[in-house]
Amino acid sequence: MDQETLIKYLGFGRSTLKRKIAANERLSQSESERVLGVTQLIVEVHRMVDESGETEAFDAAAWIGRWLRTPVPALKNRSPGEFLDTAIGQRHVFQIIRQMQSGAYV
């Protein structure tokens, strides 16, 4: 996923983020939690693939990047990325990932 799309999904203001980077400022707690949530999604997908035993040539981060842009029926055909800007939305996306592992229709 390109940087601009990720910034948009996380609900970061582009100019605010650039200013923080230039000033070497830390992200706020809320911003940090959003970034951590995406990281946890990648880790969860990687764990699921590891459990399946089919890990060769699988890039969890790349898969998540594509999947976050794909409309999902369980989200009323909205993309999962649209839900990354809040903790509640991220938990909902995480739940969908887990349902996929169990074979539940999403």
C-alpha positions as a printed Julia matrix, in Angstrom:
106×3 Matrix{Float64}:
   0.0     0.0    0.0
   1.33    3.41  -0.81
   2.08    5.88   1.96
  -0.66    8.33   0.97
  -3.37    5.67   1.18
  -2.15    4.48   4.57
  -2.06    8.05   5.89
  -5.63    8.56   4.67
  -6.87    5.3    6.21
  -5.25    6.07   9.56
  -6.92    9.48   9.63
  -3.65   11.39   9.8
  -3.45   14.89   8.41
  -0.68   14.82   5.83
   0.66   18.23   6.8
   0.51   17.4   10.51
   2.41   14.18   9.93
   5.06   15.95   7.83
   5.46   18.58  10.54
   5.87   15.93  13.23
   8.48   14.11  11.18
  10.39   17.31  10.45
  10.33   18.33  14.14
  11.11   14.77  15.29
   7.91   14.81  17.37
   6.21   11.71  18.64
   2.79   10.65  17.52
  -0.05   11.21  19.96
  -1.35    8.21  21.89
  -4.32    7.93  19.55
  -2.13    8.11  16.45
   0.28    5.54  17.88
  -2.58    3.19  18.66
  -3.8     3.39  15.07
  -0.35    2.54  13.72
  -0.02   -0.29  16.23
  -3.42   -1.63  15.17
  -2.28   -1.98  11.56
   0.91   -3.67  12.74
  -1.17   -6.12  14.77
  -3.28   -6.93  11.7
  -0.13   -7.81   9.77
   1.14   -9.96  12.65
  -2.22  -11.75  12.89
  -2.28  -12.58   9.17
   1.32  -13.79   9.38
   0.39  -15.99  12.36
  -2.59  -17.43  10.5
  -0.46  -18.3    7.5
   2.21  -19.83   9.74
  -0.47  -22.06  11.31
  -1.59  -23.19   7.87
   1.94  -24.34   7.05
   1.94  -22.53   3.7
   4.36  -19.71   4.53
   6.71  -19.92   1.58
   6.69  -16.71  -0.5
   3.81  -15.16   1.47
   4.13  -11.47   2.31
   1.59  -10.64   5.03
   2.15   -6.88   4.78
   1.58   -6.89   1.02
  -1.54   -9.05   1.38
  -2.96   -6.74   4.07
  -2.2    -3.73   1.85
  -4.26   -5.22  -0.98
  -7.04   -6.54   1.26
  -7.51   -3.21   3.05
  -8.48   -1.65  -0.31
 -10.89   -4.43  -1.29
 -14.65   -4.08  -0.61
 -15.84   -6.72   1.87
 -19.48   -7.91   2.04
 -19.36   -8.03   5.87
 -18.63   -4.29   5.8
 -21.49   -3.53   3.42
 -19.0    -3.57   0.54
 -16.79   -0.92   2.1
 -13.06   -1.53   2.26
 -11.51   -2.56   5.6
  -9.09    0.35   5.3
 -11.98    2.75   5.81
 -12.25    1.47   9.39
  -8.63    1.95  10.47
  -9.02    5.48  11.82
 -10.64    4.37  15.1
  -9.89    1.67  17.66
 -13.44    0.31  17.31
 -13.08    0.12  13.53
  -9.74   -1.64  13.84
 -11.23   -4.2   16.24
 -14.01   -4.84  13.73
 -11.46   -5.39  10.94
  -9.42   -7.67  13.22
 -12.57   -9.7   13.93
 -13.18  -10.13  10.2
  -9.61  -11.41   9.76
 -10.24  -13.98  12.47
 -13.55  -15.01  10.9
 -11.73  -15.58   7.62
  -9.38  -17.97   9.39
 -12.29  -19.94  10.8
 -13.92  -20.15   7.38
 -16.87  -17.91   8.31
 -18.4   -16.02   5.43
 -17.25  -12.41   5.32
